[in-house]
């Protein structure tokens, strides 16, 4: 694998972790969480990267 080819998965991993951190910070700052408790959303965000974060941003927080 070339050095550029090895860099792409690392960048994707860093972006996924940054997105999870953003979603977890939004969850921590939220006064109201819709549908499920905040602990549920935290587990979903962590385990289903990046789809859990997308689901929380679309379904879990008030608009």
PDBQT receptor file of N, H, CA, C and O in Angstrom, charges set to zero:
ATOM      1  N   UNK A   1       0.856  -1.192   0.000  1.00  0.00    +0.000 N 
ATOM      2  CA  UNK A   1       0.000   0.000   0.000  1.00  0.00    +0.000 C 
ATOM      3  C   UNK A   1       0.889   1.238   0.000  1.00  0.00    +0.000 C 
ATOM      4  O   UNK A   1       1.882   1.310   0.723  1.00  0.00    +0.000 OA
ATOM      5  N   UNK A   2       0.520   2.187  -0.807  1.00  0.00    +0.000 N 
ATOM      6  H   UNK A   2      -0.287   2.129  -1.394  1.00  0.00    +0.000 HD
ATOM      7  CA  UNK A   2       1.291   3.422  -0.890  1.00  0.00    +0.000 C 
ATOM      8  C   UNK A   2       1.005   4.293   0.321  1.00  0.00    +0.000 C 
ATOM      9  O   UNK A   2      -0.026   4.120   0.970  1.00  0.00    +0.000 OA
ATOM     10  N   UNK A   3       1.885   5.216   0.636  1.00  0.00    +0.000 N 
ATOM     11  H   UNK A   3       2.722   5.357   0.109  1.00  0.00    +0.000 HD
ATOM     12  CA  UNK A   3       1.635   6.109   1.784  1.00  0.00    +0.000 C 
ATOM     13  C   UNK A   3       0.340   6.903   1.647  1.00  0.00    +0.000 C 
ATOM     14  O   UNK A   3      -0.340   7.144   2.645  1.00  0.00    +0.000 OA
ATOM     15  N   UNK A   4      -0.013   7.314   0.430  1.00  0.00    +0.000 N 
ATOM     16  H   UNK A   4       0.539   7.119  -0.381  1.00  0.00    +0.000 HD
ATOM     17  CA  UNK A   4      -1.265   8.040   0.239  1.00  0.00    +0.000 C 
ATOM     18  C   UNK A   4      -2.456   7.124   0.477  1.00  0.00    +0.000 C 
ATOM     19  O   UNK A   4      -3.469   7.557   1.026  1.00  0.00    +0.000 OA
ATOM     20  N   UNK A   5      -2.346   5.866   0.071  1.00  0.00    +0.000 N 
ATOM     21  H   UNK A   5      -1.523   5.514  -0.375  1.00  0.00    +0.000 HD
ATOM     22  CA  UNK A   5      -3.421   4.906   0.279  1.00  0.00    +0.000 C 
ATOM     23  C   UNK A   5      -3.630   4.590   1.744  1.00  0.00    +0.000 C 
ATOM     24  O   UNK A   5      -4.754   4.307   2.160  1.00  0.00    +0.000 OA
ATOM     25  N   UNK A   6      -2.575   4.633   2.530  1.00  0.00    +0.000 N 
ATOM     26  H   UNK A   6      -1.663   4.863   2.192  1.00  0.00    +0.000 HD
ATOM     27  CA  UNK A   6      -2.687   4.382   3.963  1.00  0.00    +0.000 C 
ATOM     28  C   UNK A   6      -3.246   5.595   4.695  1.00  0.00    +0.000 C 
ATOM     29  O   UNK A   6      -3.791   5.457   5.790  1.00  0.00    +0.000 OA
ATOM     30  N   UNK A   7      -3.120   6.761   4.115  1.00  0.00    +0.000 N 
ATOM     31  H   UNK A   7      -2.677   6.873   3.226  1.00  0.00    +0.000 HD
ATOM     32  CA  UNK A   7      -3.575   7.990   4.757  1.00  0.00    +0.000 C 
ATOM     33  C   UNK A   7      -5.095   8.123   4.723  1.00  0.00    +0.000 C 
ATOM     34  O   UNK A   7      -5.684   8.676   5.652  1.00  0.00    +0.000 OA
ATOM     35  N   UNK A   8      -5.730   7.632   3.683  1.00  0.00    +0.000 N 
ATOM     36  H   UNK A   8      -5.252   7.182   2.929  1.00  0.00    +0.000 HD
ATOM     37  CA  UNK A   8      -7.180   7.791   3.530  1.00  0.00    +0.000 C 
ATOM     38  C   UNK A   8      -7.958   7.148   4.675  1.00  0.00    +0.000 C 
ATOM     39  O   UNK A   8      -8.825   7.816   5.239  1.00  0.00    +0.000 OA
ATOM     40  N   UNK A   9      -7.704   5.886   5.058  1.00  0.00    +0.000 N 
ATOM     41  H   UNK A   9      -7.000   5.343   4.600  1.00  0.00    +0.000 HD
ATOM     42  CA  UNK A   9      -8.450   5.311   6.180  1.00  0.00    +0.000 C 
ATOM     43  C   UNK A   9      -8.206   6.040   7.507  1.00  0.00    +0.000 C 
ATOM     44  O   UNK A   9      -9.097   6.120   8.352  1.00  0.00    +0.000 OA
ATOM     45  N   UNK A  10      -7.011   6.561   7.677  1.00  0.00    +0.000 N 
ATOM     46  H   UNK A  10      -6.287   6.496   6.991  1.00  0.00    +0.000 HD
ATOM     47  CA  UNK A  10      -6.710   7.301   8.907  1.00  0.00    +0.000 C 
ATOM     48  C   UNK A  10      -7.516   8.589   8.958  1.00  0.00    +0.000 C 
ATOM     49  O   UNK A  10      -8.054   8.938  10.009  1.00  0.00    +0.000 OA
ATOM     50  N   UNK A  11      -7.608   9.297   7.846  1.00  0.00    +0.000 N 
ATOM     51  H   UNK A  11      -7.172   9.014   6.992  1.00  0.00    +0.000 HD
ATOM     52  CA  UNK A  11      -8.389  10.536   7.787  1.00  0.00    +0.000 C 
ATOM     53  C   UNK A  11      -9.867  10.240   8.024  1.00  0.00    +0.000 C 
ATOM     54  O   UNK A  11     -10.535  10.979   8.748  1.00  0.00    +0.000 OA
ATOM     55  N   UNK A  12     -10.384   9.170   7.425  1.00  0.00    +0.000 N 
ATOM     56  H   UNK A  12      -9.842   8.570   6.838  1.00  0.00    +0.000 HD
ATOM     57  CA  UNK A  12     -11.787   8.795   7.625  1.00  0.00    +0.000 C 
ATOM     58  C   UNK A  12     -12.041   8.460   9.093  1.00  0.00    +0.000 C 
ATOM     59  O   UNK A  12     -13.067   8.854   9.647  1.00  0.00    +0.000 OA
ATOM     60  N   UNK A  13     -11.128   7.743   9.720  1.00  0.00    +0.000 N 
ATOM     61  H   UNK A  13     -10.295   7.422   9.270  1.00  0.00    +0.000 HD
ATOM     62  CA  UNK A  13     -11.270   7.408  11.141  1.00  0.00    +0.000 C 
ATOM     63  C   UNK A  13     -11.267   8.656  12.017  1.00  0.00    +0.000 C 
ATOM     64  O   UNK A  13     -12.067   8.767  12.946  1.00  0.00    +0.000 OA
ATOM     65  N   UNK A  14     -10.381   9.583  11.729  1.00  0.00    +0.000 N 
ATOM     66  H   UNK A  14      -9.731   9.494  10.974  1.00  0.00    +0.000 HD
ATOM     67  CA  UNK A  14     -10.318  10.823  12.503  1.00  0.00    +0.000 C 
ATOM     68  C   UNK A  14     -11.605  11.630  12.328  1.00  0.00    +0.000 C 
ATOM     69  O   UNK A  14     -12.123  12.188  13.296  1.00  0.00    +0.000 OA
ATOM     70  N   UNK A  15     -12.117  11.692  11.116  1.00  0.00    +0.000 N 
ATOM     71  H   UNK A  15     -11.697  11.238  10.330  1.00  0.00    +0.000 HD
ATOM     72  CA  UNK A  15     -13.374  12.413  10.876  1.00  0.00    +0.000 C 
ATOM     73  C   UNK A  15     -14.543  11.745  11.597  1.00  0.00    +0.000 C 
ATOM     74  O   UNK A  15     -15.408  12.434  12.137  1.00  0.00    +0.000 OA
ATOM     75  N   UNK A  16     -14.580  10.421  11.611  1.00  0.00    +0.000 N 
ATOM     76  H   UNK A  16     -13.877   9.861  11.172  1.00  0.00    +0.000 HD
ATOM     77  CA  UNK A  16     -15.654   9.706  12.301  1.00  0.00    +0.000 C 
ATOM     78  C   UNK A  16     -15.583   9.948  13.804  1.00  0.00    +0.000 C 
ATOM     79  O   UNK A  16     -16.618  10.133  14.444  1.00  0.00    +0.000 OA
ATOM     80  N   UNK A  17     -14.399   9.949  14.370  1.00  0.00    +0.000 N 
ATOM     81  H   UNK A  17     -13.558   9.798  13.850  1.00  0.00    +0.000 HD
ATOM     82  CA  UNK A  17     -14.244  10.216  15.801  1.00  0.00    +0.000 C 
ATOM     83  C   UNK A  17     -14.640  11.654  16.112  1.00  0.00    +0.000 C 
ATOM     84  O   UNK A  17     -15.308  11.908  17.114  1.00  0.00    +0.000 OA
ATOM     85  N   UNK A  18     -14.239  12.587  15.274  1.00  0.00    +0.000 N 
ATOM     86  H   UNK A  18     -13.696  12.381  14.460  1.00  0.00    +0.000 HD
ATOM     87  CA  UNK A  18     -14.606  13.989  15.492  1.00  0.00    +0.000 C 
ATOM     88  C   UNK A  18     -16.119  14.172  15.425  1.00  0.00    +0.000 C 
ATOM     89  O   UNK A  18     -16.685  14.928  16.214  1.00  0.00    +0.000 OA
ATOM     90  N   UNK A  19     -16.773  13.493  14.499  1.00  0.00    +0.000 N 
ATOM     91  H   UNK A  19     -16.313  12.878  13.857  1.00  0.00    +0.000 HD
ATOM     92  CA  UNK A  19     -18.226  13.574  14.390  1.00  0.00    +0.000 C 
ATOM     93  C   UNK A  19     -18.893  12.999  15.637  1.00  0.00    +0.000 C 
ATOM     94  O   UNK A  19     -19.862  13.569  16.137  1.00  0.00    +0.000 OA
ATOM     95  N   UNK A  20     -18.382  11.872  16.146  1.00  0.00    +0.000 N 
ATOM     96  H   UNK A  20     -17.595  11.408  15.741  1.00  0.00    +0.000 HD
ATOM     97  CA  UNK A  20     -18.921  11.293  17.378  1.00  0.00    +0.000 C 
ATOM     98  C   UNK A  20     -18.764  12.248  18.557  1.00  0.00    +0.000 C 
ATOM     99  O   UNK A  20     -19.685  12.413  19.357  1.00  0.00    +0.000 OA
ATOM    100  N   UNK A  21     -17.607  12.867  18.660  1.00  0.00    +0.000 N 
ATOM    101  H   UNK A  21     -16.858  12.733  18.010  1.00  0.00    +0.000 HD
ATOM    102  CA  UNK A  21     -17.372  13.823  19.751  1.00  0.00    +0.000 C 
ATOM    103  C   UNK A  21     -18.346  14.988  19.643  1.00  0.00    +0.000 C 
ATOM    104  O   UNK A  21     -18.903  15.426  20.650  1.00  0.00    +0.000 OA
ATOM    105  N   UNK A  22     -18.555  15.493  18.432  1.00  0.00    +0.000 N 
ATOM    106  H   UNK A  22     -18.103  15.137  17.615  1.00  0.00    +0.000 HD
ATOM    107  CA  UNK A  22     -19.510  16.583  18.234  1.00  0.00    +0.000 C 
ATOM    108  C   UNK A  22     -20.912  16.166  18.683  1.00  0.00    +0.000 C 
ATOM    109  O   UNK A  22     -21.580  16.906  19.405  1.00  0.00    +0.000 OA
ATOM    110  N   UNK A  23     -21.355  14.984  18.255  1.00  0.00    +0.000 N 
ATOM    111  H   UNK A  23     -20.812  14.383  17.669  1.00  0.00    +0.000 HD
ATOM    112  CA  UNK A  23     -22.695  14.518  18.618  1.00  0.00    +0.000 C 
ATOM    113  C   UNK A  23     -22.825  14.304  20.125  1.00  0.00    +0.000 C 
ATOM    114  O   UNK A  23     -23.854  14.642  20.710  1.00  0.00    +0.000 OA
ATOM    115  N   UNK A  24     -21.798  13.751  20.752  1.00  0.00    +0.000 N 
ATOM    116  H   UNK A  24     -20.962  13.477  20.277  1.00  0.00    +0.000 HD
ATOM    117  CA  UNK A  24     -21.854  13.538  22.200  1.00  0.00    +0.000 C 
ATOM    118  C   UNK A  24     -21.858  14.869  22.952  1.00  0.00    +0.000 C 
ATOM    119  O   UNK A  24     -22.515  14.982  23.988  1.00  0.00    +0.000 OA
ATOM    120  N   UNK A  25     -21.145  15.868  22.458  1.00  0.00    +0.000 N 
ATOM    121  H   UNK A  25     -20.612  15.776  21.618  1.00  0.00    +0.000 HD
ATOM    122  CA  UNK A  25     -21.180  17.195  23.090  1.00  0.00    +0.000 C 
ATOM    123  C   UNK A  25     -22.555  17.828  22.936  1.00  0.00    +0.000 C 
ATOM    124  O   UNK A  25     -23.072  18.435  23.875  1.00  0.00    +0.000 OA
ATOM    125  N   UNK A  26     -23.150  17.688  21.753  1.00  0.00    +0.000 N 
ATOM    126  H   UNK A  26     -22.730  17.195  20.990  1.00  0.00    +0.000 HD
ATOM    127  CA  UNK A  26     -24.511  18.195  21.553  1.00  0.00    +0.000 C 
ATOM    128  C   UNK A  26     -25.491  17.491  22.488  1.00  0.00    +0.000 C 
ATOM    129  O   UNK A  26     -26.383  18.124  23.052  1.00  0.00    +0.000 OA
ATOM    130  N   UNK A  27     -25.325  16.204  22.645  1.00  0.00    +0.000 N 
ATOM    131  H   UNK A  27     -24.600  15.689  22.187  1.00  0.00    +0.000 HD
ATOM    132  CA  UNK A  27     -26.189  15.432  23.545  1.00  0.00    +0.000 C 
ATOM    133  C   UNK A  27     -26.021  15.904  24.986  1.00  0.00    +0.000 C 
ATOM    134  O   UNK A  27     -27.005  16.031  25.714  1.00  0.00    +0.000 OA
ATOM    135  N   UNK A  28     -24.794  16.160  25.399  1.00  0.00    +0.000 N 
ATOM    136  H   UNK A  28     -23.994  16.056  24.807  1.00  0.00    +0.000 HD
ATOM    137  CA  UNK A  28     -24.541  16.608  26.771  1.00  0.00    +0.000 C 
ATOM    138  C   UNK A  28     -25.126  17.993  27.035  1.00  0.00    +0.000 C 
ATOM    139  O   UNK A  28     -25.532  18.286  28.159  1.00  0.00    +0.000 OA
ATOM    140  N   UNK A  29     -25.172  18.842  26.016  1.00  0.00    +0.000 N 
ATOM    141  H   UNK A  29     -24.842  18.603  25.103  1.00  0.00    +0.000 HD
ATOM    142  CA  UNK A  29     -25.709  20.194  26.189  1.00  0.00    +0.000 C 
ATOM    143  C   UNK A  29     -27.216  20.264  26.048  1.00  0.00    +0.000 C 
ATOM    144  O   UNK A  29     -27.822  21.279  26.392  1.00  0.00    +0.000 OA
ATOM    145  N   UNK A  30     -27.833  19.202  25.548  1.00  0.00    +0.000 N 
ATOM    146  H   UNK A  30     -27.340  18.377  25.268  1.00  0.00    +0.000 HD
ATOM    147  CA  UNK A  30     -29.272  19.227  25.283  1.00  0.00    +0.000 C 
ATOM    148  C   UNK A  30     -30.063  19.193  26.584  1.00  0.00    +0.000 C 
ATOM    149  O   UNK A  30     -29.774  18.401  27.481  1.00  0.00    +0.000 OA
ATOM    150  N   UNK A  31     -31.056  20.056  26.672  1.00  0.00    +0.000 N 
ATOM    151  H   UNK A  31     -31.291  20.700  25.943  1.00  0.00    +0.000 HD
ATOM    152  CA  UNK A  31     -31.955  20.041  27.820  1.00  0.00    +0.000 C 
ATOM    153  C   UNK A  31     -33.013  18.960  27.660  1.00  0.00    +0.000 C 
ATOM    154  O   UNK A  31     -33.430  18.336  28.636  1.00  0.00    +0.000 OA
ATOM    155  N   UNK A  32     -33.440  18.746  26.437  1.00  0.00    +0.000 N 
ATOM    156  H   UNK A  32     -33.101  19.254  25.644  1.00  0.00    +0.000 HD
ATOM    157  CA  UNK A  32     -34.502  17.785  26.139  1.00  0.00    +0.000 C 
ATOM    158  C   UNK A  32     -34.005  16.842  25.052  1.00  0.00    +0.000 C 
ATOM    159  O   UNK A  32     -33.443  17.275  24.046  1.00  0.00    +0.000 OA
ATOM    160  N   UNK A  33     -34.218  15.547  25.269  1.00  0.00    +0.000 N 
ATOM    161  H   UNK A  33     -34.674  15.195  26.086  1.00  0.00    +0.000 HD
ATOM    162  CA  UNK A  33     -33.902  14.546  24.261  1.00  0.00    +0.000 C 
ATOM    163  C   UNK A  33     -35.205  13.843  23.911  1.00  0.00    +0.000 C 
ATOM    164  O   UNK A  33     -35.921  13.370  24.794  1.00  0.00    +0.000 OA
ATOM    165  N   UNK A  34     -35.507  13.777  22.627  1.00  0.00    +0.000 N 
ATOM    166  H   UNK A  34     -34.926  14.162  21.909  1.00  0.00    +0.000 HD
ATOM    167  CA  UNK A  34     -36.775  13.205  22.189  1.00  0.00    +0.000 C 
ATOM    168  C   UNK A  34     -36.682  11.697  22.021  1.00  0.00    +0.000 C 
ATOM    169  O   UNK A  34     -35.658  11.173  21.582  1.00  0.00    +0.000 OA
ATOM    170  N   UNK A  35     -37.752  11.007  22.372  1.00  0.00    +0.000 N 
ATOM    171  H   UNK A  35     -38.584  11.433  22.728  1.00  0.00    +0.000 HD
ATOM    172  CA  UNK A  35     -37.879   9.587  22.070  1.00  0.00    +0.000 C 
ATOM    173  C   UNK A  35     -37.266   8.648  23.078  1.00  0.00    +0.000 C 
ATOM    174  O   UNK A  35     -37.973   7.794  23.615  1.00  0.00    +0.000 OA
ATOM    175  N   UNK A  36     -35.982   8.766  23.360  1.00  0.00    +0.000 N 
ATOM    176  H   UNK A  36     -35.408   9.460  22.924  1.00  0.00    +0.000 HD
ATOM    177  CA  UNK A  36     -35.275   7.849  24.240  1.00  0.00    +0.000 C 
ATOM    178  C   UNK A  36     -34.426   8.635  25.228  1.00  0.00    +0.000 C 
ATOM    179  O   UNK A  36     -34.150   9.814  25.004  1.00  0.00    +0.000 OA
ATOM    180  N   UNK A  37     -34.007   7.996  26.323  1.00  0.00    +0.000 N 
ATOM    181  H   UNK A  37     -34.232   7.039  26.505  1.00  0.00    +0.000 HD
ATOM    182  CA  UNK A  37     -33.135   8.693  27.287  1.00  0.00    +0.000 C 
ATOM    183  C   UNK A  37     -31.768   9.025  26.674  1.00  0.00    +0.000 C 
ATOM    184  O   UNK A  37     -31.354   8.423  25.683  1.00  0.00    +0.000 OA
ATOM    185  N   UNK A  38     -31.093   9.978  27.275  1.00  0.00    +0.000 N 
ATOM    186  H   UNK A  38     -31.429  10.467  28.079  1.00  0.00    +0.000 HD
ATOM    187  CA  UNK A  38     -29.788  10.418  26.773  1.00  0.00    +0.000 C 
ATOM    188  C   UNK A  38     -28.766   9.284  26.784  1.00  0.00    +0.000 C 
ATOM    189  O   UNK A  38     -27.911   9.219  25.901  1.00  0.00    +0.000 OA
ATOM    190  N   UNK A  39     -28.843   8.396  27.764  1.00  0.00    +0.000 N 
ATOM    191  H   UNK A  39     -29.538   8.448  28.481  1.00  0.00    +0.000 HD
ATOM    192  CA  UNK A  39     -27.898   7.279  27.833  1.00  0.00    +0.000 C 
ATOM    193  C   UNK A  39     -28.042   6.368  26.616  1.00  0.00    +0.000 C 
ATOM    194  O   UNK A  39     -27.049   5.871  26.084  1.00  0.00    +0.000 OA
ATOM    195  N   UNK A  40     -29.268   6.153  26.184  1.00  0.00    +0.000 N 
ATOM    196  H   UNK A  40     -30.075   6.557  26.616  1.00  0.00    +0.000 HD
ATOM    197  CA  UNK A  40     -29.513   5.349  24.988  1.00  0.00    +0.000 C 
ATOM    198  C   UNK A  40     -28.853   5.993  23.775  1.00  0.00    +0.000 C 
ATOM    199  O   UNK A  40     -28.171   5.324  22.999  1.00  0.00    +0.000 OA
ATOM    200  N   UNK A  41     -29.062   7.301  23.620  1.00  0.00    +0.000 N 
ATOM    201  H   UNK A  41     -29.616   7.845  24.250  1.00  0.00    +0.000 HD
ATOM    202  CA  UNK A  41     -28.487   7.988  22.473  1.00  0.00    +0.000 C 
ATOM    203  C   UNK A  41     -26.963   7.961  22.510  1.00  0.00    +0.000 C 
ATOM    204  O   UNK A  41     -26.323   7.846  21.464  1.00  0.00    +0.000 OA
ATOM    205  N   UNK A  42     -26.377   8.064  23.695  1.00  0.00    +0.000 N 
ATOM    206  H   UNK A  42     -26.896   8.157  24.544  1.00  0.00    +0.000 HD
ATOM    207  CA  UNK A  42     -24.918   8.016  23.805  1.00  0.00    +0.000 C 
ATOM    208  C   UNK A  42     -24.384   6.673  23.311  1.00  0.00    +0.000 C 
ATOM    209  O   UNK A  42     -23.381   6.628  22.599  1.00  0.00    +0.000 OA
ATOM    210  N   UNK A  43     -25.045   5.586  23.683  1.00  0.00    +0.000 N 
ATOM    211  H   UNK A  43     -25.860   5.623  24.262  1.00  0.00    +0.000 HD
ATOM    212  CA  UNK A  43     -24.617   4.260  23.235  1.00  0.00    +0.000 C 
ATOM    213  C   UNK A  43     -24.795   4.121  21.726  1.00  0.00    +0.000 C 
ATOM    214  O   UNK A  43     -23.923   3.587  21.040  1.00  0.00    +0.000 OA
ATOM    215  N   UNK A  44     -25.919   4.599  21.215  1.00  0.00    +0.000 N 
ATOM    216  H   UNK A  44     -26.628   5.033  21.772  1.00  0.00    +0.000 HD
ATOM    217  CA  UNK A  44     -26.178   4.518  19.772  1.00  0.00    +0.000 C 
ATOM    218  C   UNK A  44     -25.131   5.318  18.999  1.00  0.00    +0.000 C 
ATOM    219  O   UNK A  44     -24.602   4.838  17.997  1.00  0.00    +0.000 OA
ATOM    220  N   UNK A  45     -24.830   6.525  19.453  1.00  0.00    +0.000 N 
ATOM    221  H   UNK A  45     -25.260   6.916  20.267  1.00  0.00    +0.000 HD
ATOM    222  CA  UNK A  45     -23.828   7.360  18.783  1.00  0.00    +0.000 C 
ATOM    223  C   UNK A  45     -22.479   6.652  18.769  1.00  0.00    +0.000 C 
ATOM    224  O   UNK A  45     -21.789   6.639  17.750  1.00  0.00    +0.000 OA
ATOM    225  N   UNK A  46     -22.108   6.066  19.900  1.00  0.00    +0.000 N 
ATOM    226  H   UNK A  46     -22.668   6.076  20.728  1.00  0.00    +0.000 HD
ATOM    227  CA  UNK A  46     -20.798   5.432  20.020  1.00  0.00    +0.000 C 
ATOM    228  C   UNK A  46     -20.705   4.148  19.203  1.00  0.00    +0.000 C 
ATOM    229  O   UNK A  46     -19.692   3.912  18.543  1.00  0.00    +0.000 OA
ATOM    230  N   UNK A  47     -21.736   3.321  19.234  1.00  0.00    +0.000 N 
ATOM    231  H   UNK A  47     -22.559   3.512  19.770  1.00  0.00    +0.000 HD
ATOM    232  CA  UNK A  47     -21.665   2.013  18.586  1.00  0.00    +0.000 C 
ATOM    233  C   UNK A  47     -21.951   2.041  17.088  1.00  0.00    +0.000 C 
ATOM    234  O   UNK A  47     -21.451   1.190  16.352  1.00  0.00    +0.000 OA
ATOM    235  N   UNK A  48     -22.731   2.987  16.633  1.00  0.00    +0.000 N 
ATOM    236  H   UNK A  48     -23.137   3.679  17.231  1.00  0.00    +0.000 HD
ATOM    237  CA  UNK A  48     -23.150   2.997  15.234  1.00  0.00    +0.000 C 
ATOM    238  C   UNK A  48     -22.549   4.170  14.458  1.00  0.00    +0.000 C 
ATOM    239  O   UNK A  48     -23.245   4.834  13.689  1.00  0.00    +0.000 OA
ATOM    240  N   UNK A  49     -21.291   4.414  14.656  1.00  0.00    +0.000 N 
ATOM    241  H   UNK A  49     -20.726   3.875  15.281  1.00  0.00    +0.000 HD
ATOM    242  CA  UNK A  49     -20.602   5.502  13.966  1.00  0.00    +0.000 C 
ATOM    243  C   UNK A  49     -20.689   5.307  12.468  1.00  0.00    +0.000 C 
ATOM    244  O   UNK A  49     -20.454   4.185  12.019  1.00  0.00    +0.000 OA
ATOM    245  N   UNK A  50     -20.998   6.275  11.677  1.00  0.00    +0.000 N 
ATOM    246  H   UNK A  50     -21.189   7.187  12.042  1.00  0.00    +0.000 HD
ATOM    247  CA  UNK A  50     -21.523   7.609  11.923  1.00  0.00    +0.000 C 
ATOM    248  C   UNK A  50     -23.051   7.645  11.929  1.00  0.00    +0.000 C 
ATOM    249  O   UNK A  50     -23.651   8.697  12.146  1.00  0.00    +0.000 OA
ATOM    250  N   UNK A  51     -23.686   6.472  11.686  1.00  0.00    +0.000 N 
ATOM    251  H   UNK A  51     -23.198   5.617  11.509  1.00  0.00    +0.000 HD
ATOM    252  CA  UNK A  51     -25.137   6.453  11.542  1.00  0.00    +0.000 C 
ATOM    253  C   UNK A  51     -25.865   6.776  12.844  1.00  0.00    +0.000 C 
ATOM    254  O   UNK A  51     -26.953   7.349  12.814  1.00  0.00    +0.000 OA
ATOM    255  N   UNK A  52     -25.283   6.417  13.978  1.00  0.00    +0.000 N 
ATOM    256  H   UNK A  52     -24.399   5.951  14.002  1.00  0.00    +0.000 HD
ATOM    257  CA  UNK A  52     -25.899   6.755  15.257  1.00  0.00    +0.000 C 
ATOM    258  C   UNK A  52     -25.938   8.255  15.482  1.00  0.00    +0.000 C 
ATOM    259  O   UNK A  52     -26.931   8.788  15.977  1.00  0.00    +0.000 OA
ATOM    260  N   UNK A  53     -24.861   8.934  15.121  1.00  0.00    +0.000 N 
ATOM    261  H   UNK A  53     -24.054   8.500  14.719  1.00  0.00    +0.000 HD
ATOM    262  CA  UNK A  53     -24.830  10.393  15.236  1.00  0.00    +0.000 C 
ATOM    263  C   UNK A  53     -25.816  11.066  14.311  1.00  0.00    +0.000 C 
ATOM    264  O   UNK A  53     -26.476  12.035  14.687  1.00  0.00    +0.000 OA
ATOM    265  N   UNK A  54     -25.913  10.553  13.107  1.00  0.00    +0.000 N 
ATOM    266  H   UNK A  54     -25.377   9.766  12.802  1.00  0.00    +0.000 HD
ATOM    267  CA  UNK A  54     -26.884  11.103  12.160  1.00  0.00    +0.000 C 
ATOM    268  C   UNK A  54     -28.298  10.889  12.683  1.00  0.00    +0.000 C 
ATOM    269  O   UNK A  54     -29.133  11.790  12.602  1.00  0.00    +0.000 OA
ATOM    270  N   UNK A  55     -28.571   9.702  13.217  1.00  0.00    +0.000 N 
ATOM    271  H   UNK A  55     -27.893   8.970  13.282  1.00  0.00    +0.000 HD
ATOM    272  CA  UNK A  55     -29.899   9.412  13.765  1.00  0.00    +0.000 C 
ATOM    273  C   UNK A  55     -30.214  10.346  14.929  1.00  0.00    +0.000 C 
ATOM    274  O   UNK A  55     -31.330  10.856  15.033  1.00  0.00    +0.000 OA
ATOM    275  N   UNK A  56     -29.231  10.573  15.808  1.00  0.00    +0.000 N 
ATOM    276  H   UNK A  56     -28.325  10.160  15.724  1.00  0.00    +0.000 HD
ATOM    277  CA  UNK A  56     -29.474  11.483  16.929  1.00  0.00    +0.000 C 
ATOM    278  C   UNK A  56     -29.751  12.896  16.426  1.00  0.00    +0.000 C 
ATOM    279  O   UNK A  56     -30.689  13.543  16.892  1.00  0.00    +0.000 OA
ATOM    280  N   UNK A  57     -28.949  13.378  15.487  1.00  0.00    +0.000 N 
ATOM    281  H   UNK A  57     -28.188  12.852  15.109  1.00  0.00    +0.000 HD
ATOM    282  CA  UNK A  57     -29.140  14.739  15.003  1.00  0.00    +0.000 C 
ATOM    283  C   UNK A  57     -30.483  14.899  14.303  1.00  0.00    +0.000 C 
ATOM    284  O   UNK A  57     -31.083  15.972  14.374  1.00  0.00    +0.000 OA
ATOM    285  N   UNK A  58     -30.968  13.862  13.630  1.00  0.00    +0.000 N 
ATOM    286  H   UNK A  58     -30.480  12.991  13.573  1.00  0.00    +0.000 HD
ATOM    287  CA  UNK A  58     -32.239  13.936  12.916  1.00  0.00    +0.000 C 
ATOM    288  C   UNK A  58     -33.442  13.654  13.825  1.00  0.00    +0.000 C 
ATOM    289  O   UNK A  58     -34.480  14.304  13.694  1.00  0.00    +0.000 OA
ATOM    290  N   UNK A  59     -33.311  12.694  14.739  1.00  0.00    +0.000 N 
ATOM    291  H   UNK A  59     -32.468  12.166  14.845  1.00  0.00    +0.000 HD
ATOM    292  CA  UNK A  59     -34.473  12.209  15.498  1.00  0.00    +0.000 C 
ATOM    293  C   UNK A  59     -34.440  12.526  16.991  1.00  0.00    +0.000 C 
ATOM    294  O   UNK A  59     -35.496  12.618  17.617  1.00  0.00    +0.000 OA
ATOM    295  N   UNK A  60     -33.275  12.693  17.563  1.00  0.00    +0.000 N 
ATOM    296  H   UNK A  60     -32.418  12.618  17.054  1.00  0.00    +0.000 HD
ATOM    297  CA  UNK A  60     -33.177  12.761  19.011  1.00  0.00    +0.000 C 
ATOM    298  C   UNK A  60     -33.216  14.140  19.619  1.00  0.00    +0.000 C 
ATOM    299  O   UNK A  60     -33.574  14.285  20.787  1.00  0.00    +0.000 OA
ATOM    300  N   UNK A  61     -32.866  15.131  18.880  1.00  0.00    +0.000 N 
ATOM    301  H   UNK A  61     -32.575  15.013  17.931  1.00  0.00    +0.000 HD
ATOM    302  CA  UNK A  61     -32.860  16.465  19.487  1.00  0.00    +0.000 C 
ATOM    303  C   UNK A  61     -34.016  17.294  18.943  1.00  0.00    +0.000 C 
ATOM    304  O   UNK A  61     -34.441  17.109  17.803  1.00  0.00    +0.000 OA
ATOM    305  N   UNK A  62     -34.512  18.191  19.752  1.00  0.00    +0.000 N 
ATOM    306  H   UNK A  62     -34.167  18.341  20.679  1.00  0.00    +0.000 HD
ATOM    307  CA  UNK A  62     -35.629  19.046  19.290  1.00  0.00    +0.000 C 
ATOM    308  C   UNK A  62     -35.153  19.999  18.195  1.00  0.00    +0.000 C 
ATOM    309  O   UNK A  62     -33.998  20.424  18.184  1.00  0.00    +0.000 OA
ATOM    310  N   UNK A  63     -36.040  20.318  17.297  1.00  0.00    +0.000 N 
ATOM    311  H   UNK A  63     -36.978  19.973  17.306  1.00  0.00    +0.000 HD
ATOM    312  CA  UNK A  63     -35.680  21.190  16.168  1.00  0.00    +0.000 C 
ATOM    313  C   UNK A  63     -35.950  22.631  16.482  1.00  0.00    +0.000 C 
ATOM    314  O   UNK A  63     -35.707  23.501  15.646  1.00  0.00    +0.000 OA
TER     315      UNK A  63
